[in-house]
């Protein structure tokens, strides 16, 4: 899929690399191409390059062509994604987009004249949650859990593995994943490109409120898993889940659990002890380093 959207000269360079080690490709018009390949490198004609002078540079036209091909030659059909600043490919690769934002009546209509792209590659790391899994459930079910980490620290990979373990180990009989950006399951034509467990149902492409309300009504889940709490409606959705007696696992961007105190939307959830467990991830020893698990009283249950 990747080779179908990138310029040919970039594909020749990527042939020298192992894609399972590639986390990000950052493309900026007229600037050196940067990779996250177990570290920060440039992409040169023969794979990795140490110097920006050796790096491949992409043109503005090539950037626009990448998006055109990623949209399967129909930008209009993918405009709802574009308006949110990303496109997700069938293999779960998410393309973050910067460009000229077009507004009308104070609403975002589309993004055009793309200036930079960030291609993020999903990785299935089997059993990466096992060291702390026992702290996240008991005989009554899964604890309401918040995964806390800065951007790029492996939250999505970790929560994907939680879904698999909750499902396949029958910790929860029915797992519902509300996959707003379609990067947890990468569902295309009804088939998940990334494995989320035998007893997992997936609602992809909807906002969290719609997915949660309809999922609870129709799928009777024991636990709902969702990624990246950001907007006020996301937090209202969490309250709705808990009020319905369904357990929830979610992720959010934050340095640590103490930094959550400074985030306005978290005030009610923290005050009312909605989350019973907090898992903190970092990049300290590589993506997905598990730093600690805390209970609702901020007592440390596990420390790296």
Rosetta blueprint (number, residue, H / E / L):
1 X L
2 X H
3 X H
4 X H
5 X L
6 X L
7 X L
8 X H
9 X H
10 X H
11 X H
12 X H
13 X H
14 X H
15 X L
16 X L
17 X L
18 X L
19 X H
20 X H
21 X H
22 X L
23 X L
24 X E
25 X E
26 X E
27 X E
28 X E
29 X E
30 X L
31 X L
32 X E
33 X L
34 X E
35 X E
36 X E
37 X L
38 X L
39 X L
40 X E
41 X E
42 X E
43 X E
44 X E
45 X L
46 X L
47 X E
48 X E
49 X E
50 X L
51 X L
52 X H
53 X H
54 X H
55 X E
56 X L
57 X E
58 X E
59 X L
60 X H
61 X H
62 X H
63 X H
64 X H
65 X H
66 X H
67 X H
68 X H
69 X H
70 X H
71 X L
72 X L
73 X L
74 X L
75 X L
76 X H
77 X H
78 X H
79 X H
80 X H
81 X H
82 X H
83 X H
84 X L
85 X L
86 X E
87 X E
88 X E
89 X L
90 X L
91 X L
92 X L
93 X L
94 X E
95 X E
96 X E
97 X E
98 X E
99 X E
100 X E
101 X E
102 X E
103 X E
104 X E
105 X L
106 X L
107 X E
108 X E
109 X E
110 X E
111 X E
112 X E
113 X E
114 X E
115 X E
116 X E
117 X E
118 X E
119 X E
120 X E
121 X L
122 X L
123 X L
124 X L
125 X L
126 X L
127 X L
128 X L
129 X L
130 X H
131 X H
132 X H
133 X H
134 X H
135 X H
136 X H
137 X E
138 X E
139 X L
140 X L
141 X E
142 X E
143 X L
144 X L
145 X E
146 X E
147 X E
148 X E
149 X E
150 X L
151 X L
152 X L
153 X L
154 X L
155 X H
156 X H
157 X H
158 X H
159 X H
160 X H
161 X H
162 X H
163 X H
164 X H
165 X H
166 X H
167 X H
168 X H
169 X L
170 X L
171 X L
172 X L
173 X L
174 X L
175 X E
176 X E
177 X E
178 X E
179 X E
180 X L
181 X L
182 X L
183 X L
184 X L
185 X L
186 X L
187 X E
188 X E
189 X L
190 X L
191 X E
192 X E
193 X L
194 X L
195 X L
196 X L
197 X L
198 X L
199 X L
200 X E
201 X E
202 X E
203 X E
204 X E
205 X L
206 X L
207 X L
208 X H
209 X H
210 X H
211 X H
212 X H
213 X H
214 X H
215 X H
216 X H
217 X H
218 X H
219 X H
220 X L
221 X L
222 X L
223 X E
224 X E
225 X E
226 X E
227 X L
228 X L
229 X L
230 X L
231 X L
232 X H
233 X H
234 X H
235 X H
236 X H
237 X H
238 X H
239 X H
240 X H
241 X H
242 X H
243 X H
244 X L
245 X L
246 X L
247 X E
248 X E
249 X E
250 X E
251 X E
252 X E
253 X E
254 X L
255 X L
256 X L
257 X L
258 X L
259 X H
260 X H
261 X H
262 X H
263 X L
264 X H
265 X H
266 X H
267 X H
268 X H
269 X H
270 X H
271 X H
272 X L
273 X L
274 X L
275 X L
276 X L
277 X E
278 X E
279 X E
280 X E
281 X E
282 X E
283 X L
284 X L
285 X L
286 X L
287 X L
288 X L
289 X E
290 X E
291 X E
292 X E
293 X E
294 X E
295 X E
296 X L
297 X L
298 X L
299 X L
300 X E
301 X E
302 X E
303 X E
304 X L
